[in-house]
Amino acid sequence: MQKIKALFLGIMTALGALILEFIFSIIDPSLISVDLINHLTYSLLIIVFIEEFSKYIVVKKISRHNQFSKNIFSTTLLMGLGFSIVEIIFNSFSQLTLALTLIIPYLGLLLIHTVTLGILGYYFSSKSHPILIFDFLIFLAIFLLHLLFNLAIFYQINYLLIFIVLSIILLSLFKKALINHFFFFLPTHNN
């Protein structure tokens, strides 16, 4: 049941971010401007900030909640899956197709959201006392990682390179989490 809640929490976080992006696009229509070249950087900064700040706020809040606090890392990985599902569905509707050529970018979406939420999960599961400067640095790291990912996709930089970098980050998080026993989805007698 906790696994479904974590997945649903990722879906709700993504929907919240989409609502914030929609509200911001009403306030400032240039966010969805057709003139991508002139507004690309501005739009990407705003969208990535909203998405990563939404994730950060939710993970920080659930890290204090008893139900999730012991398993925050594995919770955030499942949240990443839920967040990705919403973004993939939203992108599919906006593209009006689920073409095979979009599978690679969709896998990238899955990886970037799982990695950024995994970084947050690892950070909050491994710290005992909140230190604001470290919170800011972690947020800045996931923000920049997501921004670089989006820029790489927009400028069609080698997808394989993107996948390799994100996979290495995710695997290193898994390794550290396994060492520190941060998983609730490992088989136990209680599951």
N, C-alpha and C positions, 0 to 999 in steps of 0.2 A: 504494500500500500504506500509506503514511503517513497518508493521509486516512481509510482504514478504521480504522487504529489509533487515530486521534484520536476518531473517532465511537465506537468501542468503549470508549475511555477515559472518555468522557462517560457512557456506559451504566453502566460499572462504578462510576463515582463516584456516580451516582444510586442504584444498588443498595446501595452502601455506606451512603449517607445514609439510605435506607429501613430498612436493618437497624439502624442506630443509633437511628432514630426508634422502631422496634419495641421494641428493648431498653429505651429510655427509657420507653416506654408501659407496659412490664411493671413497671419500677421505680416509676413514678408513674402509675397509671391515670387520674389526672385529665387527663392529656394528651389522652386520647380521650373525654373526658366529653361526655355528651349535652347538658349544661347549657352551651351555647356562650356565652351572654351573660356568665356569671361567669368562665369559664375561657378565653375567646377570646384575650385579650391574652397570657396566660401560655403557652397552647398555641402561638400564632403565634410568640412570641419564641423558644421552644425549637425548633420545627420550622425556622424560618428560620435560626436560629443553626446548627443541625446541617447544613442544606443548604449554607449559604454557607461554613461552616468546612471542610466536606468539599471543596468546590471550591477554596478557598484553599490548603489543604494539598497537594492534588494538583497544582495549577498551580505552586505554589512548588517542589515536588519536580521536576516535569518541566522547569521552566525551567532547571534545573541539568544536565539530561540532554542530551547532545550531539545525540541524534536529533531532539529537539523544540526545542531552545533557539533556533535561528535563525528558526524559524517559529512561535514560541509564540502570536502573536496569531491566526493563521489556525487553529492547532491548537485554541485555546480556543473559537473560533466553532463548529467542528465538534463539540467536546465539548458545547457548549450545545445543539446539535441532539440529540445522543445523550441528554443529561440530560433534555431535554424529552420525548423519545419515551417514556422510562421513566415519567415522571410522568403523561403523557397516558394511557398504557396503564393504569397503576395507578388513575388517576381514573376511567377508563372502566369498569374492573371494579368499582370501589366504587360507581359510579352505576348499574351494570348496563345501561348503554345508551350508545350513541355518538350521541346525539340531535343534530340540526342546531342546536338552541339552544345546545349546548355548544361549537360551533366557535369562537365569539368568545373564550370563556375559554381554550380550548386554544391559540388563536393568541397569547393573552396569555402563557400558560405558555412557549410557544416564544420569544417576545420577551424575557421577563424572564430566563430562563436564558441565552439567547444574549447579552444585554446585560451581565449580571453577570459571566459568564465572559469576555466581550470586554473588559470593563474590567480584569479581572485580567490577561488576556493582554497588553493594551496596556501596562499598568503594568510587568509583568515583562519585556516585550520592550524597553522604553525605558529601563530603569534598569541601571546597570552594577554598583553596589555596594548590597547590602541595607542599608537603614536601617530599623530596627525601628519607629520612630514612623510612617514613611510606610506601612509594611506595615499597621500598626494602622489608620491613617486610611483606607486603601483598603478594608480589610476592613469598617470601620464604614460607609463609603459604600455598599458593595454590600449589606450587611446592612440598612441603613435603606431603600434603594431597594426591595429585595425585600419588606421588611415593609410599606412604604407601598403597594406593589402588592397584596399580600394583603389589606390593610385596605380598599383601594379596591374590590377584587372582592367582599369580604364585605358591604360596605355599599352595593354596586351604584352606585358613583360612575361617571359617564359613561365607558363603555368607550372611546369615540372619543378622549377626552382622554388616557387611559392609553396608547393605541396611539400617539398623536401624540408624547407625551413620550418613550416608549421608542424609537420610530423615530428621533426626532431624536438621541437619545443614540447609537444604533447607527450612524446615518449619519455623525455626527461622528467616531466611532471609526474607521469605514471610511475617511473622508477622511484622517485623521491617519495611519492605517496605510498607505494608498496612497502618501502623501508619503514615508513612511519605509521603504517596501518591506518590510512585515512579512507578506507573503502567500506561501504556498507553492502555492496553487491557481491563481495566475495562469499563463497558458500560457508555457511555456519549451520549449526544445529537449530538455530532460532528462525532461519529463513525458510 
